[in-house]
Amino acid sequence: MNSLSRRRFLKITGFSIGAAAAATSLNGVVKGANKIQDKTGQLPKGIQKIPTTCDICFWQCGAIAYLRDGKLWKIEGNPDDPLSNGRLCPRGTGGIGTVPDTDRLRAPIIRKGERGNEKWVEVTWGEALDYVAAKMKKIKTEYGPESMAMFSHGIGGTFLKHMVKAYGSKNIAAPSFAQCRGPRDVGFELTFGDIVGSPERVDIKNSKCLVLIGSHLGENMHNTQVQEYAHAIENGMTSIVVDPRFSVAAGKAKHYLPIKPGTDTALLLAWMHVIVKEGLYDKEYVTKHGFGFEQFKAHVNQYTPEWAYPITGIEPEQIRESAREMAKHAPATIIHPGRHTTWYGNDTQRLRSVALLNALLGSWGRKGGYYYQTKLDIPAYPYPEYPHSEKSAADNPDGKYPFASSTLSTGLRDATISGNPYPIKGWMVYATNLMQSLPNRDETLKAIQNLDLLVVVDVVGSEIAGYADVVLPESVYLERFDDLNTPMFKEPFVTFRQKVVDSPSDQKPNYWIAKKLGEKLGLKKYFPWNDIEDYLRTRAESAGLDYDELKRTGVAKGVKVPINEEEGAEQVFYTPSGKIEFYSSQLAEAGFDPIPTFEAPDEAPAGYFRLLYGRAPVHTFSKTQSNKLLREQMPENELWVNVNVANRVGLKNGDYIKLKNQDGTISNKIKVKATERIRPEVVYMVHGFGQRSKMMKSTYMKGASDSYLLSKYNTDPLMGGTGLGNNFVTFEWEV
């Protein structure tokens, strides 16, 4: 079984923090929300500023929450935070709407009757945790601790994942790998020996040319990148946008290439042909750092722009001009890796093509390209060792996907259905709506029916919660502490999330849930800290940080180090050859193409359209639609239809229709947006709508769910990611 080289990165010790941490612009910040004055019993007057960290998306921007006269007022970016730079995106600014959300879970509930009937009994926390602990003990006795699996998204899952590991299971997955970023991570690591990371290590601020292939800056609202993108355009950066849809980013582009969906690898190969054939690549860089370039050069010779034209729909001269444009600005050119990269099932090779094009231009480790990430080294809490298990994780039996570098969420689902390599009888689901994040809803439901226990921890009653045995209501991020956040970035830093206001009902923070459940499971030694601040203080002070100062400012920074070749960083590649692998011996030895080739995607049946989906600036996946402030900006999604197609079939803007996919699944109704900004063979909608949980009263059946229509998926043979781009829909007229 092949495996990728271990990811490595620079670590900056906490002993260089002091001076940097002491400098802050947050004069007058209080330590916490003193909502009731001790003597008068009244709410305090005036403004209180409390630093925290946003949790509306995975970016985790440093923020400042404001209380006015003791009540939550607004939230904005922390000017000392390198990610937010003092500004939040629309979602982050609307984060205060999470607290009064009328669809919030108020107290623990236990299912009454069959799964999915959404009939519940409200119980105390003691009753709920006793129920869960008894079920988990039974699973452990009858099947072993490995038969408990966890699905988690976000930093809030840290303590629950710790509890599951202490219980004895390593079956912990995040859908963000197999359903999102996995092909990108693996494709880049096969090429450079390192992953792109999160936030992505792209130096857009100093870039001279940015190439976006199906990546929608301005719509996905990754805060730091959008800010840098705007500044770079202002400073004269050119951009090339490849997309079947004329996105917001396409409106900023010097070259817009409206590609036929599924043919991106053909375009990438043609671009590389032009750059190699015309000698536009960075010869010194490739000679010094490249491995297998001669084989690569011979391989791409066949992929001419004329070859690519009938496949992609892009004129040969457009291919040549855009290739020359990116070469003109190299090495300060970025072919952006994107984030949601599970498209068609051969995605690792597509992302390896992206990596190789960046390598030709010499952008890895260069200013304006891809920087070397740094991280503040804060020691882990000194827990006892986790129990040892002879069983491997259940998600990838026999190494079927040899380059899967993280646990596969769909692999755990498969094991739950099949019992292979051993039974999975319990799921704990934290902050991820598996009905929207996993493909093929029927397979998820089939797996759920095999469970003895399904526990959902969330702030709202999402669709997956509707099938749970027990639902535990979590406090939202403004009502809790979370673990220290130390992202990989251009500079080493840590941000601090702390409680701003009390939870309105009987919600509890994730760390409290994990500790109390762990104690009921006999795992008390794994939770030796008295409370969350005891835990956080121990971690911070072990790195030489002043905990009280961190709590006051919200951010502490380490000393910057060189992050690119121009600043003196050494180019290091953790591949088998120690170089950039234009030819991958790892892939060859595993029986895969060592250099990418083009595989044509499935074609639509007659009368059907390829279904595309994406993001909106005001929503995060399916988690924000019940937030009133954000819902007012976008209460439902729309179906983009090419205007000529709409005219031909008699549709107009504002009409409502339903969609039927190739397997006969029919969607909720969705509003038509007839537009010239999309190719005629595709339709497009924003992800996260069409929710079918009756607990989500404000969003129930609003818009259509792309996930509900994604019944077909092609699995990437290298790393197990689920490509969802081969689903097709036709119009159903009765709504």
C-alpha positions in Angstrom: 0.0 0.0 0.0 1.4 3.4 -1.0 1.3 6.3 1.3 2.0 10.0 0.9 5.0 11.6 2.6 4.3 13.1 6.0 3.3 16.7 5.9 5.9 18.9 7.4 5.8 22.6 8.3 7.7 25.2 10.3 6.8 25.7 13.9 7.5 28.9 15.8 7.9 28.5 19.5 5.9 30.5 22.0 9.0 32.0 23.6 9.2 34.7 21.0 5.7 36.0 21.5 5.9 38.5 24.3 6.6 41.8 22.7 4.4 41.1 19.7 1.5 40.0 21.9 1.7 43.1 24.1 1.1 45.5 21.2 -2.6 45.9 20.5 -5.1 48.4 19.4 -7.8 47.1 21.6 -7.6 49.6 24.4 -10.5 49.3 26.8 -11.4 45.8 26.0 -13.0 44.0 29.0 -12.3 40.5 30.1 -15.8 39.3 29.8 -19.4 40.3 29.5 -20.4 41.7 32.9 -24.1 41.7 32.0 -25.5 42.4 35.5 -24.0 45.0 37.8 -23.3 43.6 41.2 -24.8 46.4 43.3 -27.8 47.6 41.3 -28.8 44.4 39.5 -29.2 46.4 36.4 -27.7 45.9 33.0 -24.5 48.0 32.7 -24.6 51.2 30.5 -22.3 52.0 27.7 -20.2 49.9 25.3 -18.3 46.7 26.1 -15.8 45.2 23.6 -15.0 41.5 23.9 -12.5 39.8 21.6 -13.5 36.4 20.2 -13.3 34.4 17.0 -16.0 34.1 14.4 -17.4 30.6 13.7 -19.8 31.2 10.9 -17.4 29.4 8.6 -14.1 27.5 8.8 -12.0 30.6 8.3 -12.1 31.4 12.0 -11.5 35.1 11.7 -10.5 37.1 14.8 -13.4 39.3 15.8 -14.7 41.8 18.4 -18.2 41.5 19.8 -19.9 44.6 21.2 -22.4 44.8 24.0 -24.4 48.0 24.3 -26.1 48.6 27.6 -25.4 44.9 28.4 -27.0 43.5 25.3 -25.4 42.0 22.2 -25.1 44.8 19.6 -22.7 44.0 16.8 -19.6 42.1 15.8 -16.7 43.2 13.6 -13.2 42.1 12.7 -10.3 42.3 15.2 -7.7 44.7 13.6 -4.9 42.7 15.2 -6.0 39.4 13.6 -4.0 38.5 10.4 -7.0 36.8 8.9 -9.7 39.4 9.3 -7.5 42.5 9.3 -10.3 44.2 11.2 -13.0 43.3 8.7 -15.5 40.5 8.6 -17.4 39.1 5.6 -21.2 39.5 5.4 -21.7 36.2 7.1 -19.4 37.1 10.0 -21.1 40.5 10.5 -24.4 38.7 10.6 -23.2 36.3 13.2 -25.1 38.1 16.0 -28.2 36.6 14.4 -27.2 33.2 15.7 -28.1 34.1 19.3 -31.8 35.0 18.8 -32.4 32.4 16.0 -35.9 31.2 16.6 -35.1 27.7 15.2 -32.5 27.1 17.9 -32.6 23.9 19.9 -33.6 24.8 23.4 -33.1 21.7 25.5 -32.0 18.0 25.1 -34.5 15.8 23.3 -34.9 12.1 22.9 -36.7 10.5 20.0 -40.2 9.1 20.5 -41.1 6.4 18.0 -39.4 5.7 14.7 -36.3 7.4 13.4 -37.2 10.3 11.1 -40.7 10.9 12.5 -39.5 14.0 14.4 -41.4 13.3 17.5 -39.5 14.1 20.7 -39.5 14.1 24.4 -37.7 17.0 26.1 -35.4 15.8 28.9 -32.8 17.1 31.3 -29.1 17.0 30.5 -28.6 14.3 33.1 -31.2 12.1 31.4 -29.9 12.7 27.9 -26.3 12.0 28.9 -27.2 8.9 30.9 -29.1 7.6 27.8 -26.1 8.2 25.5 -23.6 6.8 28.0 -25.6 3.6 28.5 -25.9 3.1 24.7 -22.2 3.7 24.2 -21.2 1.3 27.0 -23.4 -1.4 25.4 -21.8 -0.8 22.0 -18.4 -1.1 23.5 -19.2 -4.3 25.3 -20.9 -6.0 22.4 -18.8 -4.8 19.4 -15.8 -2.9 20.8 -15.1 0.8 21.1 -14.2 1.1 17.4 -17.8 0.5 16.5 -18.5 4.1 17.6 -17.8 6.6 14.8 -17.9 10.4 14.8 -18.5 13.0 12.0 -17.3 16.5 12.9 -16.8 19.9 11.3 -15.0 22.8 12.8 -12.8 23.6 15.8 -15.8 23.1 18.1 -15.5 19.4 17.7 -12.1 19.3 19.4 -13.3 18.1 22.8 -15.9 15.6 21.5 -13.3 14.1 19.3 -11.0 13.8 22.3 -13.7 12.0 24.2 -14.3 9.5 21.3 -10.5 8.8 21.1 -10.4 8.3 24.9 -13.4 5.9 24.6 -11.2 3.9 22.2 -12.3 4.7 18.6 -10.2 6.2 15.8 -13.2 6.3 13.4 -13.5 10.1 13.3 -14.1 11.8 9.9 -14.8 15.3 8.5 -16.8 15.4 5.3 -14.5 18.3 4.3 -11.9 15.7 3.1 -13.8 13.2 0.9 -16.5 15.7 -0.1 -14.4 18.8 -0.5 -10.7 19.5 -0.3 -9.2 15.9 -0.4 -8.2 15.7 -4.1 -6.5 19.1 -3.7 -4.5 18.0 -0.7 -3.4 14.7 -2.3 -2.7 16.2 -5.7 -0.4 18.8 -4.3 1.3 16.5 -1.9 2.0 14.0 -4.6 3.7 16.9 -6.6 5.3 19.1 -3.9 5.4 16.9 -0.9 3.1 19.2 1.0 -0.6 20.2 1.0 -2.1 23.6 0.3 -3.5 23.9 3.8 -6.3 25.9 5.3 -6.4 28.9 4.8 -4.8 28.2 1.4 -1.1 29.2 1.2 -1.7 31.6 -1.8 0.0 34.9 -1.8 -2.8 36.8 -3.6 -1.7 40.1 -2.1 1.6 40.0 -4.1 0.3 38.1 -7.1 0.5 39.6 -10.6 -1.7 37.1 -12.2 -4.5 35.0 -10.6 -6.1 32.0 -12.4 -9.4 30.8 -11.0 -10.7 27.5 -12.3 -14.2 27.0 -10.9 -13.2 28.9 -7.8 -15.6 31.8 -6.9 -13.8 34.4 -4.9 -16.4 37.0 -4.0 -19.1 34.3 -3.7 -17.4 31.8 -1.4 -16.3 34.8 0.8 -13.1 33.4 2.2 -12.3 36.6 4.0 -8.6 37.1 3.8 -8.4 36.0 0.2 -11.3 38.3 -0.9 -9.6 41.3 0.8 -6.2 40.4 -0.9 -8.0 39.9 -4.2 -9.6 43.3 -4.1 -6.3 45.0 -3.3 -4.4 43.1 -5.9 -6.9 44.0 -8.6 -6.6 47.6 -7.5 -2.8 47.3 -7.9 -3.1 46.1 -11.4 -3.1 42.3 -11.1 -4.6 40.5 -14.1 -6.9 37.5 -13.7 -8.0 34.6 -15.8 -11.3 32.9 -14.9 -12.4 29.5 -16.2 -16.1 28.7 -15.4 -19.2 27.6 -17.2 -20.9 30.4 -15.3 -20.1 34.1 -15.5 -19.4 34.5 -11.8 -18.6 37.6 -9.8 -14.9 36.9 -10.3 -15.4 36.5 -14.1 -16.5 40.1 -14.2 -13.0 41.1 -13.0 -11.1 39.0 -15.5 -8.9 40.0 -18.4 -9.6 36.5 -19.9 -12.9 34.7 -19.3 -13.0 31.2 -20.6 -16.6 29.7 -20.5 -15.5 26.1 -20.4 -17.6 23.1 -21.0 -18.0 21.4 -17.6 -15.8 18.4 -16.9 -13.1 19.3 -19.4 -10.8 21.4 -17.1 -8.0 18.8 -17.2 -7.9 19.1 -21.0 -7.5 22.8 -20.7 -4.8 22.5 -18.1 -2.9 20.0 -20.3 -3.2 22.4 -23.3 -1.9 25.3 -21.2 1.1 23.2 -20.1 1.7 22.2 -23.8 1.9 25.9 -24.8 4.1 26.9 -21.9 6.6 24.0 -22.5 6.4 24.2 -26.4 7.1 27.9 -26.4 9.8 27.7 -23.7 7.8 30.0 -21.3 8.4 27.9 -18.2 10.9 28.8 -15.5 13.8 26.8 -16.8 16.2 27.5 -13.9 13.5 26.6 -11.3 12.5 23.4 -13.1 16.0 22.3 -13.7 17.0 22.9 -10.1 13.8 21.5 -8.4 12.1 19.2 -11.0 12.1 15.4 -11.2 11.0 13.6 -14.3 10.6 16.7 -16.4 11.7 15.0 -19.7 9.0 12.4 -19.4 6.5 15.2 -18.6 7.7 17.2 -21.5 7.2 14.3 -23.9 3.8 13.6 -22.4 2.2 17.1 -22.8 3.5 17.4 -26.4 0.3 15.7 -27.6 -2.1 18.1 -25.9 -2.3 21.0 -28.4 -4.8 23.8 -28.1 -6.3 22.4 -31.3 -6.8 19.1 -29.5 -8.4 20.8 -26.5 -10.7 23.1 -28.6 -13.5 20.6 -29.5 -13.3 19.1 -25.9 -13.4 22.4 -23.9 -15.1 24.8 -26.3 -12.3 27.2 -25.8 -10.7 28.6 -29.0 -7.1 27.7 -29.6 -5.9 31.3 -29.6 -7.7 32.0 -26.3 -5.8 29.0 -24.8 -2.5 30.4 -26.1 -3.1 34.0 -25.1 -4.2 33.1 -21.6 -1.2 30.7 -21.2 1.2 33.5 -22.3 -0.5 35.9 -19.9 0.2 33.7 -16.9 3.8 33.0 -18.0 4.4 36.7 -18.5 3.9 37.4 -14.8 5.6 34.2 -13.4 6.6 33.4 -10.7 4.0 35.8 -9.2 1.3 33.8 -10.9 -1.2 31.6 -9.0 -3.3 28.9 -10.5 -5.7 28.8 -7.5 -6.2 25.3 -6.2 -9.8 26.0 -5.1 -11.4 24.3 -2.1 -14.4 22.3 -3.1 -12.6 20.0 -5.5 -14.6 16.8 -5.7 -16.2 17.2 -9.1 -16.1 14.2 -11.4 -14.3 11.3 -9.7 -10.9 11.8 -11.3 -10.2 14.9 -9.3 -6.8 14.1 -7.8 -5.3 14.0 -11.2 -7.0 17.3 -12.1 -5.6 18.9 -9.1 -2.2 17.4 -9.8 -2.4 19.2 -13.2 -3.1 22.4 -11.3 0.0 21.7 -9.2 2.1 20.9 -12.2 1.1 24.1 -14.0 2.1 26.1 -10.9 5.4 24.2 -10.9 6.1 25.1 -14.5 5.7 28.8 -13.6 7.9 28.4 -10.6 5.3 29.7 -8.2 5.7 27.3 -5.3 7.7 28.9 -2.5 7.9 32.2 -4.4 6.5 35.7 -3.6 3.2 36.2 -5.3 2.7 32.5 -5.6 2.6 29.8 -2.8 4.2 30.7 0.4 5.7 28.4 3.1 3.3 28.3 6.0 4.2 28.9 9.6 2.4 28.0 12.8 2.5 29.0 16.4 3.6 26.0 18.4 1.4 25.6 21.5 1.8 22.2 23.2 -1.2 20.0 23.4 -2.8 19.5 26.8 -0.9 16.8 28.8 -3.6 14.1 28.5 -2.9 10.4 29.2 -2.3 8.2 26.1 -5.4 7.1 24.3 -6.3 3.3 24.5 -4.5 1.2 21.9 -6.5 -0.6 19.3 -5.4 -3.5 17.1 -8.1 -2.5 14.6 -7.4 0.0 11.8 -10.0 2.7 11.0 -13.0 1.2 9.2 -13.2 3.7 6.4 -10.7 2.3 3.9 -10.4 -1.5 4.3 -7.4 -3.1 2.6 -6.2 0.3 1.5 -8.7 0.4 -1.4 -7.9 4.1 -1.8 -4.1 4.1 -1.4 -3.6 7.9 -1.2 -6.4 8.6 1.3 -4.6 10.8 3.8 -7.6 11.4 6.1 -10.5 9.4 7.2 -13.2 9.0 4.6 -16.7 10.0 5.8 -18.4 8.0 3.0 -16.1 5.1 3.9 -17.5 5.1 7.5 -21.0 5.2 6.0 -20.1 2.2 3.8 -18.8 0.3 6.8 -22.0 1.1 8.7 -24.1 -0.4 5.8 -21.9 -3.4 5.1 -20.4 -4.2 8.5 -17.0 -4.5 6.7 -14.3 -4.5 8.1 -16.3 -4.6 11.3 -19.7 -3.3 12.4 -20.2 0.5 13.0 -23.2 0.7 15.5 -23.0 4.3 16.8 -22.6 7.7 15.2 -21.9 11.0 16.9 -22.5 13.9 14.6 -21.2 17.3 15.5 -22.1 20.5 13.5 -22.4 18.8 10.1 -25.7 18.1 8.4 -24.9 14.8 6.8 -28.1 14.9 4.7 -26.6 17.9 2.9 -22.9 17.1 3.1 -22.8 13.5 2.0 -24.0 12.4 -1.5 -26.8 10.0 -2.0 -29.3 10.6 0.8 -30.7 7.0 0.5 -27.3 5.5 1.4 -27.1 7.7 4.5 -30.6 6.7 5.6 -29.7 3.0 5.0 -26.7 3.4 7.2 -28.7 5.1 9.9 -31.1 2.2 10.1 -28.2 -0.1 11.0 -27.2 2.1 14.0 -28.0 1.3 17.7 -27.2 5.0 18.5 -27.3 8.3 16.6 -26.4 11.4 18.6 -26.5 14.8 17.1 -24.8 17.8 18.7 -25.9 21.0 17.0 -27.4 24.5 17.5 -30.4 23.9 15.2 -32.6 20.9 14.4 -31.0 20.1 11.0 -32.1 17.3 8.7 -29.7 14.8 10.3 -31.0 15.7 13.7 -34.4 14.6 12.5 -33.1 11.0 12.4 -31.3 11.1 15.7 -32.0 9.1 18.9 -30.7 12.0 21.0 -30.2 15.6 20.0 -28.0 17.8 22.3 -28.3 21.6 21.9 -25.0 23.4 21.7 -24.4 27.0 22.7 -23.5 29.1 19.7 -20.0 30.4 19.4 -20.8 33.8 21.0 -21.9 31.9 24.1 -18.9 29.7 24.7 -15.2 29.2 24.9 -13.4 27.0 22.4 -9.9 25.6 22.0 -7.1 27.9 20.9 -6.9 28.5 17.2 -3.4 28.3 15.7 -3.8 28.2 11.9 -1.1 27.7 9.3 -0.5 31.1 7.8 2.0 33.7 6.6 2.8 34.5 10.2 2.5 32.5 13.5 -0.4 33.6 15.7 -3.2 32.4 17.9 -6.7 33.6 18.3 -9.0 33.2 21.3 -12.7 32.5 21.4 -14.5 33.4 24.7 -18.0 33.7 25.9 -19.7 37.0 25.2 -23.3 36.4 26.3 -25.2 33.7 28.1 -27.1 31.0 26.2 -30.8 31.9 26.2 -32.1 28.5 27.2 -30.7 25.1 28.3 -27.9 24.9 25.7 -24.4 23.8 26.7 -21.0 24.3 25.2 -19.3 21.4 23.5 -16.5 21.1 26.0 -19.0 20.7 28.8 -20.9 18.0 26.9 -17.7 16.1 26.2 -16.5 16.3 29.8 -19.8 15.3 31.4 -20.3 12.5 28.9 -16.7 11.3 29.3 -17.1 11.2 33.1 -20.3 9.1 32.7 -18.3 6.7 30.5 -15.6 6.2 33.1 -13.1 8.5 31.3 -12.6 11.0 34.0 -8.8 10.8 33.8 -9.0 12.2 30.3 -10.7 15.4 31.6 -8.5 16.4 34.5 -9.1 20.1 34.0 -11.6 21.8 36.3 -13.2 24.0 33.7 -12.5 25.3 30.2 -10.4 28.3 31.4 -8.2 26.0 33.4 -7.6 24.0 30.2 -7.0 27.1 28.1 -4.7 28.7 30.7 -2.6 25.5 30.9 -2.1 25.3 27.1 -1.4 29.0 26.7 1.1 29.2 29.6 2.9 26.1 28.4 3.8 28.1 25.3 5.0 31.1 27.3 1.8 33.1 26.6 0.2 35.5 29.1 -3.3 34.0 29.3 -4.9 37.1 30.7 -3.4 39.2 28.0 -4.5 36.8 25.3 -8.0 36.9 26.7 -7.9 40.7 26.8 -6.6 41.2 23.2 -7.9 38.1 21.4 -4.7 37.6 19.4 -1.1 36.9 20.1 1.6 36.8 17.4 5.0 35.1 17.1 8.0 36.3 15.3 7.8 36.3 11.5 10.1 34.0 9.5 10.9 33.8 5.8 8.0 32.4 3.9 9.3 32.4 0.3 12.5 32.1 -1.6 12.8 35.9 -2.0 12.9 36.3 1.8 15.4 33.5 2.2 13.2 30.5 2.8 14.8 27.2 1.7 12.9 25.3 -1.0 12.2 21.8 0.5 10.0 19.1 -1.1 9.0 16.1 1.0 8.5 13.8 -2.0 10.4 10.5 -2.5 12.8 12.2 -4.9 13.1 15.3 -2.7 12.0 17.4 -5.7 8.9 18.5 -7.5 7.6 15.4 -9.1 6.5 16.1 -12.7 6.6 12.3 -13.0 5.2 10.5 -9.9 6.9 7.2 -9.2 4.4 6.8 -6.3 1.5 6.8 -8.7 3.3 4.6 -11.2 4.1 2.0 -8.5 0.4 2.0 -7.5 -0.8 1.4 -11.0 -2.0 5.0 -11.8 -0.9 7.5 -14.4 2.3 9.1 -13.3 1.4 12.2 -15.3 -2.2 13.3 -15.7 -4.3 12.4 -18.7 -7.7 13.6 -19.7 -10.8 11.5 -19.0 -14.1 12.7 -20.5 -17.0 13.1 -18.1 -20.4 11.5 -18.4 -22.7 13.2 -20.9 -26.2 14.3 -20.0 -29.2 12.2 -21.2 -31.4 13.8 -23.8 -33.4 16.6 -22.3 -31.3 16.9 -19.2 -28.9 19.5 -17.9 -25.7 19.1 -15.8 -26.4 20.3 -12.3 -23.8 22.7 -10.9 -23.9 24.2 -7.4 -21.9 26.7 -5.4 -21.8 29.3 -2.6 -23.3 32.6 -1.7 -21.6 35.5 0.2 -24.3 35.5 2.9 -24.6 31.8 3.7 -22.3 29.0 4.9 -23.4 25.6 3.6 -26.7 24.7 5.2 -26.0 26.2 8.6 -27.0 29.9 8.3 -30.4 29.8 6.6 -32.3 30.2 9.9 -30.2 33.2 10.9 -32.8 36.0 10.4 -30.2 38.6 9.5 -28.7 36.5 6.8 -32.0 34.9 5.7 -33.3 38.4 4.9 -30.5 38.9 2.4 -31.1 35.5 0.7 -34.3 33.7 1.8 -34.1 31.1 -0.9 -31.9 30.0 -3.8 -32.6 30.4 -7.5 -32.0 28.1 -10.5 -29.8 29.7 -13.1 -31.0 28.7 -16.6 -29.5 29.9 -19.9 -31.9 32.5 -21.3 -32.1 30.9 -24.7 -33.0 27.6 -23.0 -35.6 29.3 -20.9 -37.2 31.0 -23.9 -37.2 27.7 -25.8 -39.1 25.8 -23.1 -41.3 28.8 -21.9 -39.7 29.7 -18.6 -39.2 33.3 -17.4 -37.7 35.0 -14.4 -39.6 34.3 -11.2 -41.3 31.2 -12.4 -41.3 28.3 -9.9 -40.5 24.8 -11.2 -39.3 21.5 -9.7 -36.3 19.4 -10.9 -36.1 15.7 -11.6 -32.7 14.0 -11.6 -31.5 11.1 -13.7 -32.7 8.7 -11.0 -36.2 10.1 -10.7 -35.7 12.1 -7.5 -37.8 15.3 -7.5 -36.8 18.5 -5.7 -38.7 21.2 -3.9 -39.8 24.1 -6.0 -37.2 26.6 -7.0 -37.4 30.1 -8.6 -36.0 30.4 -12.1 -33.3 33.0 -13.0 -33.1 33.2 -16.8 -29.7 34.6 -17.7 -27.0 34.9 -20.4 -24.4 34.2 -17.7 -24.4 30.4 -18.0 -23.7 27.8 -20.6 -26.9 26.3 -22.2 -26.1 22.6 -21.2 -26.0 23.4 -17.4 -28.1 24.8 -14.6 -26.8 26.2 -11.3 -28.1 26.7 -7.8 -26.6 27.8 -4.5 -26.0 25.0 -2.0 -27.7 24.6 1.4 -31.4 25.3 0.8 -34.5 23.1 0.5 -34.2 21.8 4.0 -36.8 19.2 5.0 -36.5 19.2 8.8 -39.7 20.3 10.4 -37.7 21.6 13.3 -36.3 24.3 10.9 -39.6 26.2 10.8 -38.2 29.4 9.2 -36.4 27.5 6.4 -38.6 24.5 5.9 -38.9 23.7 2.1 -37.5 27.1 1.1 -35.7 26.7 -2.2 -34.3 23.5 -3.6 -31.6 21.2 -2.3 -28.8 20.3 -4.7 -27.8 17.6 -2.2 -31.2 16.0 -2.5 -30.6 15.6 -6.3 -27.0 14.3 -6.0 -27.8 10.6 -5.9 -25.0 9.7 -8.2 -21.3 10.0 -7.4 -18.0 8.8 -8.9 -15.4 7.8 -6.4 -11.8 9.0 -6.9 -9.7 5.8 -7.1 -6.6 7.5 -5.6 -8.1 9.0 -2.4 -11.8 8.1 -2.2 -13.3 11.5 -2.8 -16.9 11.6 -4.1 -17.2 13.5 -7.4 -20.7 14.9 -7.7 -20.6 16.7 -11.1 -22.2 13.9 -13.1 -25.8 14.4 -11.9 -28.3 15.7 -14.4 -31.7 17.3 -14.0 -34.7 18.1 -16.2 -37.6 20.4 -15.5 -40.8 19.3 -13.8 -43.6 21.8 -14.4 -46.2 21.1 -11.7 -45.2 22.8 -8.4 
